[in-house]
Amino acid sequence: MEKKTIIVPHDFTAVAENALNHAINTAKTTGAEILLLHVVAKEKLIGEAEEKLNAVVEQHKEHIKITPFIRVGNIFDDIGDFASENHAELIFMGTHGQTGWQHLTGSYALKVITHSTVPFIVVQEKGIKENGYDDIVVPLDLNKETKQKLAYVANIATYFKSRVHVITPDETDEFLRHQVKANIQFAVKFFHERGIDVTTKVVPTGGFDKEVVKHAVSLDADLIAIMNLNRNNMLGAITANHEQYILTNDAQIPTLIVNPVVGKYGGSVLFS
């Protein structure tokens, strides 16, 4: 069986180290290997970066094998390109405040993610539990692409024996309400067929992103799974601004974010 690969971009900050810890926990559970990536702007910076990156690898060598890589370029192109070249299943990335790569937060993080065909788990300072991801919150709106993340969530949930919590926006329009109900039924059937425990909740459409985080906090959830639609859509409760809100949520709950693939609801993905 082909070895599965996880990418961790590392810029020697605390949140990057936390992203690596999340990746190590996941790699141990799934049998994946970790490629540690640092991007420099100029070749003259390679030597110093190699020294620092090797120190990170040395720190974790007793736990798992990690292979370091340096690339000359920029984070917006090279993280996604590196992940594609190495056929990665997942990228773990930390978000930053005023330090690190170009203040990588909010819209900058979204720009990195949008360039990649590989899904991300974006983490802040909140560490991963020993059990990994026990509870995963999955918002479903009326965008046709929203179902695509279900396969990713199902595979993560299978490995970590996670519980999945589907949350949908309430709709006053009867036709849209029917669509919401159909989406819930689809998701419940999808997870039940894979032996995954699932709950459902309907919340007001207004401020849906805040309702998602609020629900995740009430569950002490370990992961929120969203799509990167990165555009406004009449039927989408989550738009680019809302994606940024969830990525950088105050509760610091990590976010699985998936770029949509045209014509699919979710294929054979993460560690399948």
N, C-alpha and C positions, 0 to 999 in steps of 0.2 A: 504494500500500500504506500502511495506517495506521501512523503513527509509534509505535514502542514506547517505553514510559516506565518509568524506574527511579526509585524514591524513596529518598532518603537523609535520615533524621532526623539533625540535627547539633546538638550542644550545646557545641561549641567545645572539646572534649577531644581528646586524642591518638587515642583509639580511634575516635571519630567521624570524625576526619580519615582514619584508616586505612580505615574503611568506605567513605569517599568515594573513596579511591584504588582500592579493589576495584571500585567502581561505574564509575569512569572507564575502567578497563581493560576491563570487560565492555561498557560502552557503545560504546567504540571498536571492539570486535570485532563487536558485533551491530547497530550503527547506531542504538542507542536514545538517547533524550534523558534528561537527569537533572533531577529536581526536588528542590531542597534545602529541607528543612523544619525550622523551629525552632518549638517550642511554648512559649508563655509563659503564666503563670498569670493575669496581669492586663494590661489594656490599657496601663497606664503603663510597662510594660517593653518595649513594642514598639520604641520609638525606638532604644534601646541595642542591642536584638537585631538590628534591621535593619542598623545600622552594622557589627556584627560579621559578620553573614551576608554582607553585600556584600563585606567584606574577604576572606572565604573564596572567594567567586566570582571576585574579582579575581585571587587567587593562582593560580587554575586556568584562567583565560580563554584562555590560549594553547593549552591542550590540548583543550578541549571546551566546548561551550555548556552552561551550568548556570543554571537559573532559580531564584531564591530565593523562598521563601514563609514568612510568619509566621502562626501561628494562635494564638488565645487559647483555652485549654482545658487538657486534661491528656493526657499521652503515652499513657495506657492506652486512650483512646477515639480521640484525634485522628489518630494515625499511621495506624491501620487505616482510619478514615473518609476521610482525605485520599487514601490509596492507592486506595480504591474509587471515589471521586469522579473521580479522574484516570485510571481504568482502567489502573492500573499492572500491569506484568508481574511485578515483583520489588521487594523492599525490602532494602536493605543497611543493617544496624544494628550499631553497636559495643556491646560489653558493658563494664561498668565495675566498678571496685573501690569506692573510697571517695569518688569525685568524680563529677560529672555528674548526670544526671537521676535523682533519688531512688535513688541507688546501684543503677543498672540492671544487675542481674546475676541469674543463676539464676531464681528464681520470678518476679521482677519482669519480666524479659525474656520469660518464658513467658506472663505475663499480657498483655503488649503483643501478642505473636504470636497468642494465642488469639482476640483480638478481631478479627483481620484475616482477610479472605478471600484475601489476597494472600500468597504464600510469601515467606519471609525468607532472606537469607544473613546469619548472625550471625558477626561477626569480633571477635577480640581484638586483640592487638598485632602478630600475625604478618602481614607484608605479603604482597601478591600477587606471584607470580612474573611475569616479563616475558611468559611464554607463557600466563599465566592459570592454569587448572585442568587440569593434565596428568593427574592421577590422582584419581578420585572413589570413595570407599568407600560402598557401599550395603548397610546391614544389612536383612535380610528376616526377620521373624518370622512367626508364624501368625495375626496380626491380618489380617482380610480387607482392611482399608484400606491395608495396607503396600505393595501394588502401585501405589497411586496416584502415588507419587513417581517411578516409573520414567519417565513421560513428561517430567517436569521435568528429570530427570537426562539423559535422551537428548538433549533439546534443548541443554542446556549442553554436553554431550559433543560434539555435532555441531559447534557453533561453535568450541570450543577444541581439537577433535580429541583429546579426553580418552580415557584408558583407564578402564574401569569395573571395580570389584572388589566382587563380591557376597559378603557374609558372612552365614551363617545359623547358628542354634543347633542343636546336635546334640540329638536326642530319643531317649530309651530306649524309649518307647512305639512299637510298630510302626506304628499308624495315624498318629500324629503324624510319625513319621519319613518315612512315605510322603508326607504333606502337604508336609514340608520339601523333599523331593526334587522334588515337583511344582512348588513355588515356584521352585526353582533352575532347572528346565527352562524354566519360563515366562519368567523373567528373561533367561536366556541367549538364548532364541529372540527375545525382544523387542529386545534390543540388537543381536544379529547381523543381524536384518532391517533395521536402520538403519545397518549398516556400522560398528558400534562394537566395539572390542576389549573382551573381558570375561574376567575370571577368577573362580573361585568358591573359597570356603573354608568348611568346617564347623568350628565351635569349640564347646567345652562350653557348655551352657545357663547354668550358674551364672556370675554375673558377666559376662553377655553384653556389657553396655555397656563394661566395661573391656577385654574382648577386642576389641571394635570399635575402640576408640582405640589399643590395642596394635598391631593389624593395620595401622591407618592410619599409625602411626609407622614401622612396619617398611617400609612402601611409600613413605615420605616423601610421603604423600598431601596433596592441596591442599584437599580438601573431603570432608565426611561428610554424607550425605543421610539425614534421618530424618523420621518423621511426628510430628506433635504430637497424640498420642492423649489426653494430659492426663487419663488415668484409669487405674486398675488394670484388668487384663484377664487372665483365666486363661490365655489363649493368647498373651499378649503378653510377649515377653522384654524389651521396652523400655516402662517406665511413666514417669509424670511425673518422679519423682526421677531416673531414668536419663536422661531427656531433658535435665534440668538439668545432669547430670554431663557429658554430651556437649557441650552448648552452651558450658560453661565448662571444657573439658578442659585439662589441664596442658600438653599439647603445643601448645595454641593453634591447632589446626586449625579453620578456618572450618566452619560447619555450615549446610547448606541444610535448612530445616525447613518442612514443608508441613502445613497443616491439612486433615484429611480432608473429602471431599465425599460425602454419602450417595448410594449407588447407582452410584459410578464407581470404576474402577481408575486413571483418569488420562485426561483429555481433551486437547484442543488447548491447549497451555500455552506456557510461556516461549519467546517469539520463534519460534513455529512458523509 
